[in-house]
Structure formats: structure tokens, C-alpha cells
């Protein structure tokens, strides 16, 4: 989620806990600041999108990172409000930090909540990364009276429940329509709250499709030939390959020859927007099995970040 969405969640929690929404108490401030603070890893953008995306939603979003962040914020607030209860402020700040990671887990990017003990991202794939309805319902709670506030929260809970139910219905529908294929992912569309994307695969192909809730139609976006593991083994063992295996649960690798060069293109299949997938990587290996080029292309094929590679064994 974006910082504004996280701040709205933190503010809603502050109101629910009875600390208000006017930043007049350290508890209120701790909840809101804590709800935004884990995204401090944005400072990694100084070293480029590759470093940032490789480490985003990892350490600062983990339970250990949340504990450390909550302690630091609470100490700062204790200095600003000497008469405050440190433990109470810490609990509020921790609640805000937890709300950040939990809301990130609800979308398709996920977060490494158990890092470093478990290094895979946890993602429930239920809501859009920036979901206007979630923000709207929370604002209704924050600025509404007791009656409208309760209605807003109940509608929000119903909305999330309906998304879960619809995801399960899509899964059932895909199983019936594509009996021979495995469902690798069912993911909310990036910005369209009424559309879901899915990834299916078998031994020969990977299908990326879209389900439109409004008209009920299933549309196949892309059909990729699936290469045998032995043909892409060297690419997967590269630094770029290991990055993609950690970065996304669903990706495709294509291969082509250009003279003595074997070129592998990695495509993250989660995010499809304006007829393009968001994140790519290009790896070139010569006949001597030496890597001559390794680059990550975030958001568009026009951007490129070179990745240092070790020689292939």
C-alpha cells in the first residue's frame, strides 16, 4: 500500500483505541507514525530500483524490524512527552507497525513478516495495492459519527470477505475450465478493483489471464511456451535468476540465440498494466558459459540496472 493508505489505517486504529485523530497524544502519534514507518526502506532507492525492490518489505516489515522500529519511535516520543507511559506508547506504536505489514500481506506484493527465519514473502492476494474502496470505508469511519462509523467498518469487513469469496469462486471456475493446468496464482489487478489476474501452467505452457467481475468474462492475456528446467538451469542459477525466484512467485523465462550469445528474458507475471508486464530481467551468456550481461528492468523495458554477476560454475 501507499503511505497515505497506511496513515489512514493508523488513524482509524487511533480512533478505535480512543486516542483521537488530532495528533494530541503520544499514543495517537505512535499509532500513525508506526503505520507508516516500515516503508523507511524507501531510502534504498538511493542505490537504485534493483537494490530497493530486492530488499523492500523485508527487514523493516518483519516482526523483528517492527519491534526495533517501535522501540525507537517510543523512545523518541518519551523524550517529547516525558509524562507519557512508555509501555503504553510502545504498544500503540507496535500496533501501528503491525497494521502496516498486515495490510501489505493482504495485497499481491506481500511482506517478509518472518524474516530472517523465513525469507519468502507472505501474500494473501486479496486487495489491490492501492484500493480506493478500503480508503473510502476507513475515512467514513474516521470522520463519521458513531452510527456511520460502525456501518463503514462493517461494510469494509464485508468487502474484504466478498473479495475472498470471489477469489475462491474464480479458483473453482478455473479448475473446471482448465482441468489439466495448475493454478499458480490468482491476483487482484493492479488498479482495477473489479478485475483479477491469474496464472496457469502445465508442462508445455504458462497462461496469464484476466477475470472481469462485472461481465463475468475470462480473457487470456498471454500464452508463454514453458521451457524445460535443464534449458534454463544456468539462467536460474545466476544472481538475476535467484533474484527473480525471491522477488516473485510467478515468472516466465524465455530464451533466444544471437550468434554466440544465449539471451534469457525474465518476466514477472504478477503485474500487467497497459498491455505490458511491469518487471523484467535480461541475462546474456556466451558459449564459454560466462555472463556478458545481466540487467534488471523495473517497471518498463526502457529502464535498466546492471547486476554484478559471478562467473558460472
C-alpha positions in Angstrom: 0.0 0.0 0.0 1.0 3.6 -0.4 1.9 5.8 2.6 -1.5 7.6 2.6 -3.4 4.4 2.8 -1.2 3.2 5.7 -1.7 6.5 7.5 -5.4 6.2 7.1 -5.3 2.8 8.7 -3.2 4.1 11.6 -5.6 7.0 12.1 -8.6 4.6 12.2 -6.9 2.4 14.8 -6.2 5.5 16.9 -9.8 6.5 16.8 -10.9 2.9 17.6 -8.5 2.8 20.6 -9.9 6.1 22.0 -6.8 8.3 21.3 -8.4 10.5 18.8 -7.2 11.7 15.4 -5.8 15.1 16.1 -2.1 14.2 17.0 -2.5 15.5 20.5 -1.3 12.4 22.4 1.9 10.3 22.0 -0.3 7.2 21.6 -2.1 8.7 18.7 1.2 9.8 17.1 2.7 6.4 17.8 -0.1 4.6 16.0 0.0 6.8 12.9 3.8 7.1 12.7 4.1 3.3 13.3 1.6 2.6 10.5 3.9 4.4 8.0 7.4 3.8 9.4 8.2 0.3 7.9 8.4 2.0 4.4 11.5 3.8 5.6 13.3 1.2 3.4 12.5 3.6 0.6 15.9 5.1 1.4 17.3 2.2 -0.5 16.2 3.8 -3.7 19.4 5.9 -3.4 21.2 2.8 -4.7 18.7 2.1 -7.5 15.5 0.2 -8.1 17.2 -3.2 -8.1 18.6 -2.7 -4.5 15.3 -1.2 -3.4 13.0 -3.8 -4.8 15.3 -6.6 -3.7 15.0 -5.5 -0.1 11.7 -3.8 0.0 9.2 -5.2 2.5 11.9 -7.4 4.1 13.8 -6.4 7.3 11.7 -3.3 8.1 8.5 -5.2 7.6 9.5 -8.3 9.7 8.4 -8.9 13.2 12.0 -8.2 14.4 12.1 -5.0 12.4 8.7 -3.9 13.7 9.8 -4.4 17.3 13.0 -2.4 16.8 11.1 0.4 15.0 8.5 0.5 17.7 11.2 0.8 20.4 13.0 3.6 18.6 9.7 5.6 17.9 8.6 5.1 21.5 11.9 6.4 22.9 11.6 9.5 20.7 8.0 10.0 21.9 9.0 9.5 25.5 11.6 12.3 25.1 9.0 14.6 23.6 6.3 13.6 26.2 8.2 12.9 29.4 5.0 12.2 31.4 3.8 9.5 29.0 3.6 5.8 29.7 6.4 4.2 27.7 4.9 0.8 27.6 1.5 2.1 26.5 3.1 4.2 23.8 5.1 1.2 22.7 2.0 -1.0 22.4 0.3 1.6 20.3 3.3 2.1 18.1 3.7 -1.7 17.7 0.0 -1.9 16.7 0.6 0.8 14.1 3.6 -1.1 12.7 1.8 -4.4 12.7 -1.1 -2.8 10.7 1.4 -1.8 8.1 2.8 -5.3 7.5 -0.6 -7.0 7.8 -2.2 -4.6 5.2 0.8 -5.3 2.9 0.3 -9.0 3.3 -3.3 -8.6 2.1 -2.1 -7.4 -1.3 -0.1 -9.2 -4.0 3.3 -7.8 -3.2 3.4 -9.3 0.3 5.9 -8.9 3.0 8.7 -11.0 4.7 7.0 -10.9 8.1 9.1 -13.8 9.5 12.5 -12.6 8.0 15.2 -13.7 8.6 13.9 -17.1 9.8 11.6 -17.5 6.7 12.7 -15.4 3.7 9.7 -15.8 1.4 7.1 -13.1 1.1 3.7 -13.8 2.6 0.9 -12.6 0.4 -2.8 -13.2 0.6 -3.6 -11.6 -2.8 -7.0 -10.1 -1.6 -6.9 -6.4 -2.2 -5.5 -4.0 -4.8 -2.2 -2.4 -3.8 -4.0 1.0 -3.8 -7.6 0.2 -3.1 -9.9 3.3 -3.2 -12.8 1.4 -1.5 -10.7 0.4 1.5 -9.6 4.1 1.9 -13.2 5.3 1.4 -14.6 3.0 4.1 -11.9 3.9 6.6 -12.4 7.6 6.0 -16.1 7.0 6.6 -15.2 5.5 10.0 -12.7 8.2 10.9 -14.9 11.2 10.1 -18.3 9.6 10.7 -20.4 9.6 13.8 -20.8 6.5 16.0 -23.5 5.1 13.7 -21.9 5.8 10.3 -18.5 4.8 11.6 -19.8 1.3 12.6 -21.6 1.0 9.3 -18.3 1.9 7.5 -16.3 -0.8 9.3 -19.0 -3.4 8.8 -19.1 -2.6 5.1 -15.3 -2.8 4.9 -15.3 -6.2 6.6 -18.0 -7.4 4.2 -16.0 -6.0 1.2 -12.8 -8.0 2.2 -14.9 -11.1 2.8 -16.6 -10.8 -0.6 -13.2 -10.5 -2.3 -12.1 -13.7 -0.5 -15.2 -15.5 -1.6 -14.9 -14.3 -5.2 -11.3 -15.3 -5.3 -12.3 -18.8 -4.2 -15.1 -18.8 -6.8 -12.6 -17.9 -9.5 -10.3 -20.7 -8.4 -13.2 -23.2 -8.7 -14.2 -21.8 -12.1 -10.6 -22.1 -13.4 -10.3 -25.7 -12.2 -13.3 -26.6 -14.2 -12.3 -24.7 -17.3 -8.6 -25.7 -17.3 -8.7 -29.2 -15.8 -5.2 -30.1 -17.0 -3.4 -27.0 -15.7 -2.2 -26.0 -12.3 -3.3 -22.6 -10.8 -0.1 -20.8 -9.8 -1.6 -17.5 -8.8 -4.9 -15.6 -8.5 -4.0 -11.9 -8.0 -6.0 -8.7 -7.9 -5.4 -6.5 -10.9 -3.0 -3.6 -10.2 -5.5 -0.8 -10.3 -8.9 -2.2 -11.3 -10.8 -3.4 -8.3 -13.3 -5.4 -10.4 -10.6 -7.4 -12.2 -8.5 -10.4 -11.2 -5.4 -11.8 -12.9 -4.5 -15.5 -12.8 -1.5 -17.6 -13.9 -2.0 -21.2 -15.0 0.7 -23.7 -16.1 1.3 -27.2 -17.3 4.4 -28.9 -18.7 4.2 -27.0 -22.0 2.6 -23.6 -21.4 2.1 -20.8 -18.9 -1.2 -18.9 -19.3 -1.8 -15.4 -17.9 -5.4 -14.3 -17.9 -7.9 -11.9 -16.5 -11.3 -12.4 -14.9 -13.7 -9.4 -15.1 -16.2 -9.5 -12.2 -18.6 -7.1 -13.9 -19.2 -9.1 -17.1 -18.0 -12.5 -15.9 -15.7 -13.0 -18.9 -12.3 -14.8 -18.8 -9.7 -13.4 -21.1 -6.3 -15.0 -21.9 -3.7 -12.2 -22.0 -0.6 -14.1 -22.8 0.4 -17.7 -23.6 4.1 -18.5 -23.0 5.8 -21.7 -24.0 7.3 -23.3 -20.9 11.0 -24.2 -21.2 12.4 -27.3 -19.6 14.4 -26.7 -16.4 17.6 -28.0 -18.0 17.4 -25.4 -20.7 17.2 -22.5 -18.2 19.2 -24.0 -15.4 22.2 -21.8 -15.9 20.0 -18.7 -16.0 18.1 -19.7 -12.8 21.5 -20.2 -11.0 22.6 -16.7 -11.9 22.3 -13.7 -9.5 19.5 -12.4 -11.7 17.7 -15.8 -11.6 18.0 -16.1 -7.9 16.7 -12.5 -7.5 13.6 -13.3 -9.6 12.9 -16.6 -7.6 12.9 -14.5 -4.4 11.2 -11.4 -5.9 8.1 -13.1 -7.4 6.3 -16.4 -7.0 5.3 -16.4 -10.7 7.7 -15.6 -13.6 8.5 -16.8 -17.0 11.9 -17.3 -18.7 12.3 -17.2 -22.4 15.5 -18.0 -24.4 16.9 -17.0 -27.7 20.2 -17.2 -29.5 22.1 -14.3 -31.0 25.3 -15.6 -32.6 27.4 -17.0 -29.8 25.2 -15.4 -27.2 22.3 -17.0 -25.4 19.8 -14.4 -24.2 17.4 -15.2 -21.4 14.5 -12.8 -20.6 12.8 -13.0 -17.2 9.2 -11.6 -16.8 7.4 -11.1 -13.5 3.8 -12.3 -14.3 2.1 -10.6 -11.3 1.6 -7.1 -12.6 0.1 -6.4 -16.0 -0.7 -2.8 -16.9 -1.4 -1.1 -20.2 -0.6 -4.2 -22.2 2.8 -4.7 -20.5 4.2 -6.7 -17.6 6.0 -4.5 -15.1 9.3 -6.1 -14.2 11.8 -7.8 -16.5 15.4 -9.1 -16.4 17.8 -9.8 -19.2 20.7 -12.3 -18.9 23.3 -13.0 -21.7 25.7 -15.9 -21.5 28.3 -16.8 -24.1 29.5 -20.2 -25.4 32.0 -20.4 -22.6 29.2 -20.1 -20.0 30.4 -16.7 -19.0 27.9 -14.0 -18.3 28.4 -11.0 -20.5 25.3 -9.0 -19.4 22.9 -9.1 -16.5 20.3 -6.4 -16.0 17.1 -5.8 -14.2 14.4 -3.7 -15.9 12.0 -2.4 -13.4 8.6 -1.0 -14.4 9.5 -0.8 -18.1 11.9 -2.3 -20.5 13.3 1.2 -21.1 15.0 1.3 -17.7 18.0 -0.8 -16.9 20.1 -1.6 -13.9 23.2 -3.7 -14.4 23.7 -6.5 -11.8 27.1 -7.8 -10.9 27.4 -11.5 -11.7 29.8 -14.1 -10.6 31.2 -16.5 -13.2 29.1 -19.5 -13.8 30.4 -22.8 -12.3 
